[in-house]
Amino acid sequence: AINDNPTSSTRYRYSNDSLVDQINQAQREIVNATWLCEKTTSYNLTGNVTYYSLPTDLIAVIKVEFKDSSNNIIELKETSLRKLYSENPEWKNDAGTPVDYYISQTTSPDTSVQQISYIPIPTNTSTGTVTIQFFNIAADLSADSDVPFDSKRHLYPYHWSIINYVTAKVKLIQGDTN
């Protein structure tokens, strides 16, 4: 697509590393603009634990469910820190079965991992399993066998968007705006 096929393979204009960087940038921009990749994660809550780390590839939470020890499933509602403190300044001291969740939006450069808290804080007798469905950042591509968009089959037709993105970027670098 970029016509980088000289007669000598030692004289390519663009290195593989340079093109892979452009490909990964394209995939990141497409995923961030469309939120087309989804994942689910589940884990057991531990009694009296306030914060849990969210996956590092999380863009946004779609849904959070809590399954208690009796297999009752509760869809948790998102709340804000402002609402928690305005309704109950001692919210961190409440205990029970979760009905809400709060995602901390850290501004500290030392902490890049977002955290989630379940409200009220589960006690030893009310622990269960949380399932989080979320939009995720697709893994970067590095090998020729890697498949964009986390190898999701229904997204195969959109692989051309990456090729078009990289081709357009390279043509702009070359000054070819046609």
Disulfide bonds with the S-S distance in Angstrom:
none
